[in-house]
Amino acid sequence: MSDSPDPVVARNPSETVARFEHHSRGTLDRVQHFLHRYPTMVPVIVLVLSVVAFGLISPNFFSAFNLSLILQQVAVVGTLAAAQSLVILTAGIDLSVGAVMVMVSVIMGKLSVDFGIPVPFSILIGLVCGAATGALNGALVTRLKLPPFITTLGTWNIFLALNYYLSNRETIRSQTLDAEAPLLKFFGERFNLGGAVLTYGVLLMILVFAVLWYALYHTAWGRRVYAVGDDPEAAALAGIQTNRVLMSVYMVSGVICALAAWSSIGRVGSVSPTSFFEANLESITAVVIGGISLFGGRGSILGPLIGALIVGVFNSGLRLAGVDVLWQLFATGWLIIIAVAIDQWIRKISS
Amino acid sequence: MTQPLLSARNLVKRYGRVTAMDHADFDLYPGEILAVIGDNGAGKSSLIKAISGAVQPDEGEIRLDGQPVSFASPLEARRAGIETVYQTLALSPALSISDNMFMGREIKRDGIMGKWFGMLDKPAMDAFSRQKLSELGLMTIQNINQPVETLSGGQRQGVAVARAAAFGSRVIILDEPTAALGVKESRRVLDLILDVRSRGIPIVLISHNMPHVFEVADRIHIHRLGRRLCVINPKEHTMSDAVAYMTGARVPEGVAA
């Protein structure tokens, strides 16, 4: 223990110190074990507390309209976070998700508007392109054994450049889409649900998370994704074809990015090659705040959904409270650091 | 004597100019515990890897039940009924005992959910895992869904051995199973090994721990300089004999120097 001359400790050193240590370890230990079992509880608690706090600060916050507005705002990044989660669960990271999304939205828009391809086919081609970008990332990671960070740093730039090339840096305007390809804006359409105004993009985000939750917890594929992220060598020795699992993860992630692309057209209302420039980092933020470990194999897929909502709640709450935008960034920054610190602490558990 | 269940003849494996296996032979008989010992670099791990499918020998022949076999991967050896418990155990720490038991050979549900949606039959997998663990006297583990990382070293070894015993119908290979364990936990693992043999499954035990080897092994295969030097009966030789043969300090009878 410390050698500071604390009078209380000095008088009765062994007893006081020992008792204190024992007590605190018991409670903390229980919390640590609880969070280890239910890693999503951290973001859930943060979300509930922040909703309550902002609700108390500004009465407008708590309206169904405002809450549904938050959902609309996080729909695109939330969907992208689902794609990001898969890769991070395998102890990777995908810096290219945002660029893939924007590039695919350009492909969908260009094919429909400039090339006159029927919109459903354009969307299908866009989804295939999403899978292809994932296949490229996956092949570089599994065949050339490049670190995912470097691989996707490279492909991020490549896809961004292709995006500018394909689009000519030109935006396809909202009116053009309305006239020639209204289906591309489908996920931006609104509907009422008991005072709340939701978009189909919100439903898409929830659907993507629901499907992933099922796949990760109730299929062999999902268990293998966790095993590969947890300890790839152990998984390989246990008979898992780790490269195949990784490849499938990157490809599924690419398809989800393409779905997010479709959703983003509805959200923005146009096809803009310069939109969502920070989407990749925002998706990582949602995943990390959602309690998925950057070291792989740990965390619930529902965490990033909550993580995205937390960021949305902070942004909306701080704006309604009339706080400068810079404090939204400030708050998000601390949330990331705290989330990772908690993850490190939980991971220390063993036997 | 009866026919060996698993045998190898003249295995050769070269890595560039290094010869890891130099015409190595190997025989495992039904129902026995065969210990494989040898100095570091003697090539015992290459031998074991060849048998478990992790390494493909350049020359030589492996026979299982008298039939020539060649394993392109550990997966193929596993399908043939040869299970290996690696020193690292090959368990995923964050996954549950049940998940680990079935890693790579999960059971799906009957009907549409299993066939079309790939839904796992978790109740069946949990029940099977629980049964296998209790068969090996490992029921101190209460919760089959607890993550493996919350188990002690001995319990983890137990799970890995139980996994091998549950699926390894023909042969189980154990690589240094007691190396990382304390005295008490080693004891339990040795009992576990004897228990597996009593159920008729032969075991290949690789170990540096002479007291453990001499306690459980029926025969001891001594590997030296990339090949089998000799096979001794632990009842007729002492530990210092074995160490002397292993290191080349002495040459066993009937072996040409």
Interface residues (C-beta under 8 A of the other chain):
Chain A: H36 Y214 H218 T219 A220 W221 R223 R224 Y226 A227 D230 D231 E233 A234 A235 L237 A238 G239 I240 Q241 G297 R298 I349 S350 S351
Chain B: P74 L75 R78 T84 Y86 T88 L89 A90 L91 S92 P93 A94 L95 D99 N100 M103 G104 R105 E106 K108 F117 G118 M119 L120 K122 P147 E149 T150 L151 S152
